[in-house]
Amino acid sequence: MKILVTSASGANGNGYGQLLAFSMDGVALGAFSNDRRIIDPRGLRVSASRQLLYVNSGDDRILALDSGGEVQFDSCHIPGLNAGGGSLGPDGRYYVGLRTDRTIAAFPADLDGIGTPILTPGIVPFPRGFAFADDGELFLASGVGPDGRGANTILQFAANGTLKNERFAVDDAMSPLDLAIAPDGNVLVSSEFPFGSPAADASVREYNGSSGALVRVFSPVADVPFRRPRGLRFGPDGHLYCTAQDGVIAFDYDSGQCLGAVVAHPRLYGQAIEFFGN
């Protein structure tokens, strides 16, 4: 098993523009794949069968890689796709946040086609992370974009796509980025507030899955640098992992304790994180 992180480049950060691999104890292993179609990669998600890794490339395409980093499916170039985060739906399709169209689209597992929007275009000013709960409900983080415009809230949709709550979580200290659903059904987001500020407070914030009430805030210990939090995922060990500017931070979910920097890698600028491979 490897820790995989997409490292931003260009407008997203002065990182490597690659899909990087690390051992579970944080040793850098280089690029997971050297396929030239992987350009400034963004969202990541492992298939339910754990045979494929879906990668959103900044080249306006989506790729599905096997455990050896070889491309098995390619959506081909889709003009204007501008894909952000990715998540698997309960129907087995791969769902992608569309930054330009400001909605979410669904793709078949073999990535054939241009995607089917499941929410109204422009549903949020700038879509960030999203995830499906076990009952099919969808939670979408509405954050602030690179231009400084947006909102700081989480939207809740019923399994049929109907908007249930446009302000699921009311938290004046939140600017959500990636989003994950905990095993107990609570909703977690990585947060940089105010977004883009050099003095921003970086944290992971947890909300009750039913009421949206703030449950607790995960923060690093004093000697662990934690800036520009982005990708959020539960690891195979049950710990909660969050990418940051120069590494990956882990938290014990049960106790809320910060376990420190699992990965320390200058200029990482991690966007998304997954656990995949041999």
C-alpha positions in Angstrom: 0.0 0.0 0.0 1.2 3.5 -0.9 0.2 7.0 0.0 -0.6 8.8 -3.3 -0.8 12.6 -3.4 -1.5 14.9 -6.3 1.0 17.8 -6.2 -0.3 21.1 -7.7 1.6 23.3 -10.1 0.9 26.6 -11.9 -2.0 28.6 -10.5 -2.7 25.9 -7.8 0.8 26.2 -6.2 4.5 26.0 -7.0 4.5 22.2 -6.6 5.6 19.3 -8.8 2.5 18.9 -11.1 2.7 15.1 -10.6 1.0 12.2 -8.9 3.6 11.3 -6.2 3.9 8.1 -4.2 5.1 7.7 -0.7 5.5 4.6 1.5 3.2 4.3 4.5 6.0 5.6 6.7 6.6 8.6 4.5 9.5 7.7 2.3 9.3 9.4 -1.1 9.0 6.9 -4.0 8.9 9.4 -6.9 6.1 9.6 -9.4 3.4 6.9 -9.2 3.0 7.1 -13.0 5.1 8.9 -15.7 2.2 8.9 -18.2 2.4 12.3 -20.0 -1.4 12.6 -19.8 -1.1 13.4 -16.1 -0.7 17.1 -16.0 -1.2 19.2 -12.8 -3.4 16.4 -11.4 -6.2 17.2 -8.9 -8.9 14.8 -7.6 -8.1 11.1 -6.8 -10.3 8.2 -5.9 -9.8 4.4 -5.8 -12.6 2.3 -7.3 -14.8 0.1 -5.0 -13.0 -3.0 -6.3 -9.6 -1.3 -5.5 -8.4 -2.3 -9.0 -8.4 1.2 -10.5 -7.3 4.7 -9.4 -9.2 7.6 -11.0 -7.1 10.8 -11.6 -8.4 14.2 -12.7 -5.8 15.7 -14.9 -5.4 19.4 -15.5 -5.3 18.5 -19.2 -9.2 18.4 -19.1 -9.3 14.7 -19.0 -9.9 11.8 -16.5 -7.7 8.7 -16.3 -8.0 5.4 -14.6 -4.8 3.7 -13.6 -4.0 0.2 -12.5 -1.8 -0.6 -9.5 1.3 -0.3 -11.7 0.5 3.2 -12.8 -0.6 2.2 -16.3 -3.6 3.9 -17.9 -6.5 1.5 -18.4 -9.2 4.1 -19.3 -9.0 7.6 -20.7 -11.9 10.0 -21.1 -9.8 11.8 -23.7 -9.6 15.6 -23.8 -12.9 17.2 -22.9 -12.8 20.9 -23.7 -13.7 23.1 -20.7 -13.9 20.1 -18.2 -11.7 21.9 -15.6 -12.2 19.0 -13.1 -11.6 19.5 -9.4 -12.3 16.8 -6.8 -13.5 13.3 -7.5 -15.6 10.8 -5.6 -17.3 7.4 -6.3 -21.1 7.3 -6.1 -23.2 4.5 -4.7 -24.1 3.5 -8.3 -20.4 2.8 -9.2 -20.0 5.9 -11.4 -17.1 8.3 -10.9 -18.3 11.8 -10.0 -16.2 14.9 -10.7 -16.5 18.5 -9.5 -16.6 20.9 -12.5 -15.0 24.3 -11.5 -16.1 26.2 -14.6 -19.6 24.9 -14.8 -19.9 24.9 -10.9 -21.6 21.6 -10.7 -20.9 17.9 -10.4 -20.9 15.4 -13.3 -21.0 11.6 -13.3 -18.9 9.4 -15.6 -19.3 5.7 -16.2 -16.6 3.5 -14.8 -14.9 3.1 -18.2 -14.9 6.9 -18.6 -16.8 6.7 -21.9 -18.6 10.0 -22.7 -18.4 13.6 -21.6 -20.2 13.2 -18.3 -23.7 13.8 -17.1 -24.4 16.8 -14.8 -26.3 15.6 -11.7 -26.8 19.1 -10.2 -27.9 22.4 -11.8 -25.0 24.2 -13.4 -23.9 27.1 -11.1 -25.3 25.4 -8.0 -22.4 26.9 -6.0 -20.0 29.8 -6.7 -17.0 27.4 -6.5 -17.3 23.7 -5.8 -14.8 22.1 -3.5 -14.8 18.6 -2.1 -17.9 16.4 -2.0 -18.8 12.9 -0.8 -21.8 10.5 -0.6 -23.1 9.2 2.7 -24.1 5.5 3.0 -27.8 6.4 2.4 -26.9 8.1 -0.9 -27.1 11.7 0.4 -24.6 14.0 -1.1 -22.6 16.7 0.8 -20.9 19.4 -1.3 -18.4 21.9 0.1 -19.0 25.4 -1.3 -15.8 27.3 -0.9 -13.9 30.3 -2.2 -12.2 30.2 -5.6 -8.8 31.5 -6.6 -10.5 34.8 -7.6 -11.6 35.3 -4.0 -15.3 34.8 -4.7 -17.4 32.1 -3.3 -19.2 31.0 -0.2 -18.2 29.1 3.0 -20.8 26.5 3.6 -21.8 22.9 3.0 -24.8 21.9 0.9 -26.8 18.7 1.6 -28.7 16.9 -1.2 -31.1 14.0 -1.0 -30.2 10.7 -2.8 -32.4 11.9 -5.7 -30.5 15.1 -6.1 -33.0 17.4 -4.4 -31.4 20.2 -2.3 -32.2 19.5 1.4 -30.2 22.2 3.1 -28.2 25.0 1.5 -26.5 25.7 4.8 -26.0 22.3 6.4 -23.1 23.5 8.5 -23.1 27.1 10.0 -19.6 27.9 11.1 -18.2 31.4 10.9 -14.6 30.0 11.1 -14.8 27.6 8.2 -13.7 27.9 4.6 -14.1 24.4 3.3 -11.8 22.6 0.8 -11.9 18.8 0.6 -14.7 16.9 2.3 -15.0 13.3 3.7 -17.6 11.2 5.5 -16.5 9.5 8.7 -17.3 5.9 9.5 -19.9 7.2 12.0 -21.6 9.4 9.3 -20.2 12.7 10.5 -19.0 15.2 7.8 -15.4 16.5 7.9 -13.8 19.3 5.9 -10.3 20.6 5.6 -10.5 24.4 6.1 -8.3 27.4 5.5 -9.9 30.5 7.0 -9.8 33.2 5.7 -9.0 31.4 2.4 -5.7 32.6 0.8 -4.6 34.6 3.7 -1.0 34.2 4.9 -2.3 34.2 8.4 -5.1 31.7 7.7 -6.1 29.2 10.4 -5.6 25.7 9.1 -7.8 22.9 10.5 -10.0 19.9 9.9 -13.5 20.5 11.2 -16.1 17.8 12.0 -19.9 18.3 11.9 -22.7 16.1 13.1 -24.0 14.1 10.1 -27.7 14.8 11.0 -27.8 18.3 12.5 -24.7 19.9 10.9 -23.6 21.1 14.4 -19.8 21.6 14.9 -18.5 18.5 16.8 -14.8 19.3 17.1 -11.8 20.8 15.4 -8.7 18.9 14.6 -5.6 21.0 14.9 -1.8 20.2 14.7 0.4 20.3 17.7 2.7 23.3 17.9 5.8 21.8 16.3 3.9 20.5 13.2 3.6 22.9 10.3 0.1 22.9 8.8 -0.5 25.3 6.0 -2.8 25.2 3.0 -4.8 22.1 4.0 -6.4 20.4 1.0 -7.0 16.6 0.4 -8.7 14.7 3.2 -9.1 10.9 3.4 -9.3 8.1 5.9 -6.4 5.6 5.7 -6.5 1.8 5.9 -5.4 2.2 9.5 -8.5 4.3 10.3 -6.5 7.4 10.8 -7.5 10.7 9.2 -5.0 12.1 6.7 -4.8 15.7 5.3 -2.5 17.0 2.7 -0.8 20.4 3.3 1.8 22.7 1.7 4.9 20.6 2.6 3.5 17.3 3.7 0.7 15.1 5.0 -0.6 15.3 8.5 -2.3 12.4 10.3 -4.9 12.5 13.1 -6.2 9.7 15.3 -9.9 10.0 14.5 -11.2 8.4 17.8 -9.2 10.7 20.1 -8.7 13.7 17.8 -4.9 13.6 18.6 -2.5 14.9 16.0 -0.1 12.1 15.1 2.3 14.5 13.3 3.6 14.8 9.8 3.5 11.3 8.1 5.0 12.8 5.0 7.5 15.7 5.0 8.2 16.8 1.4 9.1 20.4 0.5 6.9 22.1 -2.2 4.4 19.2 -2.0 1.3 21.4 -2.3 -0.9 18.4 -2.0 -4.3 18.6 -3.5 -5.8 15.1 -3.1 -4.7 11.9 -1.3 -5.5 8.2 -1.7 -4.1 4.8 -0.6 -3.5 2.4 -3.4 -1.0 -0.1 -4.9 1.0 -3.0 -3.7 
